[in-house]
Amino acid sequence: MFFLIVLITSGAKISIDIEEKIKSQINLEAQVRRNEWLALTDDLTKIGNRRFFNLTLKKISDANNLELVSILVLDIDHFKKINDNYGHDIGDLVLKQVAEVVATTLAPAAYFARVGGEEFGVILRGKSAQDAMLIADKIVFAVSKHSFTCKTVEIWPVTLSVGVSSTRLPKKIYKVYKYADMALYKAKSLGRNCVVLGDVINY
């Protein structure tokens, strides 16, 4: 009888040990996935960060195929004035709200990231320059019409300037990014709150 009890007790202990090991492994895998997500996420806006954006560019560049790809580079107009007039806390809230407005305007398949300061990047796979321009126009309109209220302080107007470029050759994606960035500066020079199409690479 004693031997049987020992066997039953030992078996139960082994079962509990295995269960605990499985739980520990699941928790470890969940923590690894969370750490990977955090490494690619902007702390403030909870969208992709620059590392996420650069990794996406590399993934597209490394793909050996023909595919329409467009890039939008977005920048909040006169953001320094928002920080200077209302403080950096309010500026951070504006960044978060802009990210939310843009994210709700984009399709789930879009790659959206904060690439630095008040600048954001969007990668649109399977979208032509014309498609990208329409999407950029919708974003600019949505942000310009949004009521930015931060800690009972109404910030108005908040607008975006956007540069756009596109290609059918994913290996040229870094050049497309450069062209979109140049188009952004053109949008700024034209008075801001607008979209400018930069050079398009089709060959």
N, C-alpha and C positions, 0 to 999 in steps of 0.2 A: 504493500500500500504506500509506504513511504517513497519507494522508488518511482511509483506511478505519479505521485504528487510532484516529485522533483522534475520528472519529465514534462508534466503539464506546465509547471511553473517556468521551466527553461524554455519551452516552446512559446509560451506567452511573451516572455522577455525578448526572444529573438524576433517575434512578430512586431513587438513595439519598437525594437531597435531598427528594423527595416522600415517601418512606417516613419519613424523620426528621420532616418536618412533620406527617405523620399521627400519628406516635407522640407528638409534642409536644402536638398538639391533644387527643388522647385523655387524656394525662396532665393537661392543663390542665382539661378537663371533669371528670375524676375528682377533682381538687383542689377545684374549685368545689362539686361535690356533697358532698365531705367537709366543706368549710367551712360549707355550708348545714346539714348534719347536726349539726355541732358547735355552731352558733348556736342550735339548738333542743334541745340535749341537756344534761342536768344532769351536770356534771363528775364528781360523786361516785358517783351511783347508775346513771348511763348510761341513765336513762329520760328522758322529756320534761322540759323545764324550764318555768318560768313563762311565758316567751315563747311556747313551743309551745302551752301550755294556753290562753293568751289568743288566739292566732291561731286555734285550733280553735273557741273560743267565738264569735269574730267570723265565721268561715266558716259556722257553724250559724245565727247570727243573721241573716246576710245572705241565707240561702236563703229563697226565697219559696214555702214549701210547708208542709203539715201533716205533722208527724212526731213520734212519741214520742221524747223525749229525757230522760234522767235524769242527775243528777250526784250523785256521792259526794264528800264532803270527809272525809278521814281524818287523824287526828292521833295520834302516839305518846303514850301516857299517861305522865306523870311523866318525860318525857325529860330534863328538867333534872337530875333526881336521878341518872340514868345518867351524864350528863356530870360531875356533881359527885363521884360515888362512884368512877367508873372512869376518868375522863379523856376528853378530846375525841376521842382516837384510837379508843377503844372505842366512843364515841358514833357516830362516823362509820361504823364497821363494823356497828353495829346498824342505822343508816339503810340501808346497802347491803343487809343481809340482809332487812329488812322489805320493801324494794322488790322483791327477788327473790321473796319469798313471795307478795306481792300480785300480781306480774306472772304467776306461774305459776297463780294462781287465776283470773285474768281471761281472757276469750276474746281471741284476737288482734285482733279488731275494736275493742276498747275503747281509748280514749285515756287514757293514764296518765302523770301528771307529778308531779314534786316542785315544789310551788308556793311553798315557803318554809320554811326551818328543818326542823322535823319534821312538816310538813303536806304532804299529798298530795291530788291531785284526780283523779277518774275521770269521764270523760264516756262515757255509754252510749247510743248511737243505736239507736232501734228497741226500747227497753226501757221498760216501764211502771214505775210506782212499786213495784208488787208484785214485779216481776222484779228491780228494783234492790235492794230490801230483802233478797231471797234471796241475791243476790250479795254484798251487804255482810255479811250474817250468815256466809257461807262464809269471807270474808276475815278477819273478826274471830276466828272459830274457828281458822282455819289459823295465824294469827299467835300466838294464845294457846297453841297446842299445839306450836309450833316450838321446837326447842332452840337457843337463841342462845349459841353458843360463839365467843368472840372472843379470839384469841391465848391459848388454853387457859383463858381466864376464862369461866365460865358466867354469863350474865346472865339472871336469871329473877325474876319473870315480866316479859315484854314484851307489852303489850296495846295495842289500838287503840280509839279512840272514833270513831264514824262518823255523819255527818249526811247525810240523803238528801232530795232533792226531785226533782220531775218535771214535765213539761209536754207538751202536744200542740201547743204553739205555739212553734216554735224561736226566733221573734223575742223571746220572753220569757226566753231562756236566761240572761241576766245576772241577772234577778230570781230565777230558779231557783237559780243559784249562791249568791246572797245567802241564800235560804231554807235551802239545804243547810248553809251555814256557821252559820246561827242554830241549826239542828238539832244541829250538832256541839256547840255550847256547852250545849245541853240535855242531850246525852248525857254530857258532862263533869259536869254538875250532878247527874245521876242515879247517879253512882258510877263512871263510865268503863267501858271494856271492853264497850260495848254499841252498838246502832244505834238511831237515832231518825229517824223520818220527819217532815220538815217540811211546810210548806204545798205543795199540789200545784196547778198552774195548768192548768185544762182549757178556759179560754175567754179 
